[in-house]
Amino acid sequence: MLKGDFLTVILTALFALPVIMGFFITLSREKIHSSLRSLLSGVELIVALYLAIYLTRGIFFQHDAGPFATIYAWIPENIKSLVAGQDIVVYLVFVPLILLLLHGLLRLITHPIDTVVLGVLANGLNKVITLVGSWFGRIIGALAQIPRAAMLVFVSALLLHFSSYYFPSQTLTQMMAKSYGYQLIYKHAVSPVLNSNLAQKIPVLVNDYFKQNTGRNLQGNTQENTVADSAKVRVITYFNGATLDEAVKSNQNIDATARQVVGSEQNSRQQAYFIYRWITKNITYDDEKAVQVSQAASGIDSGAIIAFDTRSGVCFDYASLYIAMCRAVGLKVRLVTGLGYSGSAWGDHAWNQVYMPEEDRWIDVDATFGTVLNYFDKPDFNVDHKDAIVQGEWES
């Protein structure tokens, strides 16, 4: 299991080093007291960090009801507007602030323990060590370093997580994906405390399928996704054996549903949003199909009709169905492919752009990610989407 698993070896070493050093320290009463303080400080920091991330997530991202809704209502509107959709900014600014506040409050609670209990406990342990022998003292020294070791490993895993996010590297991504130790820490520590769009298990096609299905070069560009050299643009001519035009093909049921969803609404933004919302609430991501596509894509039905009929699909199916429904109500829409961030790695992904004639601009829409958070014209859409390429454009 650990063969070639260098990250697990490194993370294990980072955890073991403080513990081993604690084991070999010769303990006096003062050092015992210092070790106990270190233990208490480590616990304080872990608790404060977890609560800071939990509260930030609750206040800014899960404030529909309860105490989080009350706290969110107290925040000035100008601050809310400033950080709206800027999830990374929220975490970078508010987690440290809340962490400092909570750590200070915890110190007020634990200070009596430090000054009274730890001194008495250090005296008692020193007497026990004198009677029992140095091995007991070494064990105490090692155990006292466990919170510090755990924090060191947790912070290292966070750094790996954000490194893969901001500075994507195929080598690092593969190492992280194959690392038993990192995946264990990510599943049980990193992901639970960063349960936002920074670390959602949002599905993406993590194979290299798009890169394998290149065809003619698509001329033209978008407002924000300009490609200087069109010869470098990769275009999907086929997906699972179907052309893009076949994949976005509609039928009477899809068209009728789209018109029913839009109703009498005439505003293009509202029409596009109603369709987006219907898809996010009615189509379920097909994890099994995603695995099949990543292993052998041929022979797998994809596109708007199959997604509508089965009420499931992968990102390409979501995007294709969105195109079919938009065309049914006269909206100009595009299929876009690129990279999406799944929470632990970047992977090939598909989403849409829809034209807003009232605003004279294209907006980004991701119905797949929308099953988790609102990805309709999201202000920081490009944070977890990049290398966008327009694969096709359709009108009614």
N, C-alpha and C positions, 0 to 999 in steps of 0.2 A: 504493500500500500504506500510506503514512503519512498519507494524507488524513484529517484529523480524528482521527488517532491521537496524541492529546496525551500519553498516558503514555509512548509510545516516544520522543517528542521530549524529554520531561523526563528520562527515564532516560539517553538519549544525552547530554544536556547535563550530567547529573551525572557521567557517566564522562569526558566530554571536558574539563570544567573543570579538574580537577587536572593533567591531561596538558598542557593548553595553558599553565597557569601554570608548570609545570615547564619548558616549552619556552622561555619568555621570561625565565627567571631567568638572570642572568649568573653563571656558575660560577667560583668561586675554589676553591683546594684544599680549604678548610674546607667550602664548600657542596657540593663533590663528595662529600666524606666524609659529610656530613649526608644527602645524597640517597641514598647507598648504604645508610646506616643505615635510612633510611625504607623503602627497598626491602626490606631484610632483615626489618624489623619487620612490614611488610605481609604478607610471606610467612609469617612466624611466626604471625601472628594468624589468617590464613586457614586454615593447616594445623591450628592448635589448635582453632578453632571447628568445623571439619569433623570432626575426631577426637572432640571432646567430644559432638557430636550423635550421631555414629556409635556411640560407646561407650554413651551413655545409651540409645539405641534397642536396642542389642544386649543390654545387661545387663537392662533392665527389660521388654522386649517380645519378644526373640528368644532366650530363655535355655533352649531345649529341650535343647541339647547343646553340648559343646565348652567352650572357656574362659569363655564368657558364663554357662553353667550353673554353673561353678565359682565365679565371682565372685558370682553371684546367691545362691548357697548361703551365702556369707559374710555377707550382709546380715542384720542382726537381724530376727527375725520381727515385732517390733512396728513396725519401719519398713516392712516389706513390707505389713503390714495397713493401715498408715496411708495408703499411697499406692496401694493396690490399686484399679485402675480409674480413678485420678485422673491421667490421662495429661498433662493440662496442668500440673498441679502438679509432676509428675516432671520435665518439661522446664524449667519455670521455676526449679526448685530445683537440679537436678543438673547441667544443662548449664553454668551459670555456675561452679559449684564445680569441675567437671572441667576447664572452660576455664582457670580460674586455675591449677590444678595443672599442666596440660599446658603452658601458656604459660611457667610458671616452669621446667619441665624443658627446654623448647626453648631458653630463654635460657641455661641452663647449657651446652647444646650449642653454641649459636651465639656465645656470648661470646668464645671464642678467635678465631672468624672476624672478629668485630667489631673486636677490639683489634689483631689482627695482619694479617689478610688485607686488610681494608677500607682500613686506613691505607696499605699498600703499593699497593693498587689505585688509591686516590685520587691518590697521587703520580704513578703511571704515566699515569692518564687526564689529569691536569693537564698533564703534559708533552706528551701527544699533542694535546690541545686547543690548546696554545700553538703547536705545529708545524702542525697541520692547519687550524685556524681555529675560530671561535666556533660555526659551524653544527653541528659534531660535538658540541660541548659542549651545545648546545640539545637535540639528539636524545637524548643521555645523560640530561639533566634530565627530558625528557618520558617516556622509558622507565622511569625510576626511580619515577614516580608511578603506573604502571599497577596495581600491587597495591592501592594506596590507593584508586584509582578503582574497581577491581573490588569491593573491600569496600564502598565507599559505595553502589554500585548494588545489591549483594546485600542489604545491610541495608535499603535502600529497598524492595526487592521483598518482603522479609520483613514490613516494616511494612504494606505494601499487603495482603499475604496475611492478616495477623492483623486488620487493620482491617475487611476484608470479612467476617471470621469473627465478630468481637465486635460490630461496628457495621454490620450489613448495610445497604447502600444500593443501590437498583436502578441508579442512575446510575453509581456506582463499579463495580459488578459488570459492567455492560455495557461500560464503558471497559476493564476488565481483560480481559474476554473478547475484545474486538476489538483489543487492543494486541498487535502482533507482538513488540515488544520484551519486554513483561512475560511473555507466554506462552513466549517463548524462554528467558528467565531461569528461569521457574517450572519448565519441563520439564527443563532441564539443571542447575539449581543448587538451587532451593528444594525441589522435590519429592524429589529423591534424598536430601537430607540430613534432611528432615522426613518420612521414609517411615514414618509411624505413622498412627493414625486421625485425627490432625490434618491429614494431607495425603495420604490415600489417594485414588486415583482411584475412589472408591466411586460407583457409578452412581446418579443421581437423574434424575427427569423434570424437565428444566430449562425446559420450556415452561410456559404458563399454563393448562394444560388443566383442572386441578381447579377453578380459579376460573371457568372458562367453563361448567362443568356443575353449577350450583347448582340445588337443588330445595327441597323443604320443609325447614323448620327442625327439627332434632333436639332434642327436649326432654331435659333431664338433663345430667349432667356426670360427670367422673371425680374421683378423689381429688386429683390434682395438676394436672389440666388443666381446671380449672373455667372456664366461660365465663359472665361476669356477665350479659351481654345476649344472650339466645338469638337475638334477631333478627339478630345479626351473625355467627352460625355458618353457614358455608357447608357444604352437604351434597351429596355426589355422588349423584345419582339414577341417572345412567347413566355407564358407562365403556365407550367404544368400542361404544355401542349396546346394551350389556347392563346390566340392573339389577344391583344389588349381590347380591341373592339368587340371581340366575342365575350371577353370577361365582363365588360361593362354593359352588355346587352340587357335590356329590360324585357318585361312582359306586362300583360294587362293588370295582374295583381299588384306588381310593384308600382306601376304608374298610378293605379287607383289609391293605393296606400299613401303614396307621396302627396297626392292632391288632397286626400282626407286629412293628413297630418298638417299640411299648410293651411287648409281651410280658405277663408276669405282674406288672409293676410297678403298685402301687396308689397310690403317692405322686403327687399332682398335679404338683408341681414337676418330679419326675423324668420323668413322662409328657410334660409340656410341653417339657422340655429334649430328650428323645429325638427328638421330632418335629422340633423346631428343628434339631437336629444332622443329621438325615437330609436335610432340605431343603437346608441349606447345603452338604452334600457331594454332593448328587445333582442339584441344579438349577443350571444355568449362566446367568449374566446374558446377555441377548440385546441386544447393543449395536445391532445393525441395527434391531431392533424399537423400541428407545428412540428412534432417529433418526426412524423412521417416525411414531411416536406424537407426537413433538415437532413434526412438520411437518403431518401430517394424520391424526388419530386414527380417523376413521371407517373401517369395514370391516376393522378389525384384530381378530382373535380374541383374547380375554383371559379370564383366570379360572383357577380351580383345575384343571379338567379339561385345558385346553390346556397348562398348565404341566406337569402330570403326564405327559401323553402325549408332549410334545416334549422334556421334561427341560430346558426353558429358559423364560425370561420376563423381564419387567421387575418393578419393585418391587410393583406392584399384583398381579401374578400370584403372586409369592412370598407376599404377605400373604393372598391368596385361598386358596391351597393350604394355608397354615398353618391357616386357619379350618376348611377342609373336613376336614383330618386331626384337628384337635382335637375337632371335633364328633363324629367317628367313635368317639372313646374317652370321650366324656362331659365334655369340658372346656368351660367357659364362656369365650368368646373375643370379642374386638372387632377391628374394622378402624379404624385411626387414620390420618389424613392430616395433613400439615403440611409443614414445611421440613426438609430434611436437608442437611448440609454435605458437598460432594463432594471437598473438598480445595482447591478454588480458588474456589468460589462456593456460595451457598445455592440450593437448587432444590426444587420440589414433590416430595414423597416419600410413601410409604405403608408402614406397619408395623403391628404388632399389640400388643394387651394381652391377657393371659390371667389368669384369676382363680385365686388360690391359696386354697382354702377353709381349709386348715390354718393359713394366716397371716392370713386375712381381709384380703387386699389384692390389687390388680391389679398385675402386673409388666409392664414394657415388653420387647418382643421384636422384634428386627429381623433377619429371616432374610437379607435382601438384604445388609446391612452385615456380617452374620455370615459371609459368604464370605471376608471379609478378616480380621476380628477377632471376638472373642466379644462379641456384643451380646444376650446373654440375661440380663436383669435386671442390666445393667451399671450400676455405681454412678454413673458420670458420663454416663449415657445422654443427659441433657438438654443436654450440652455441644454435641453436633452434631445434636440434634433439637429443634425448637421449634415454637410455634404449633400444638400438637396439637389435633385435633378428632376426636372419636369419630363415625365415620360409620355404624356399625351394631354390634349386639351379638347373638350367637347362642349357643344351647345345643344339646345333642344332640337 
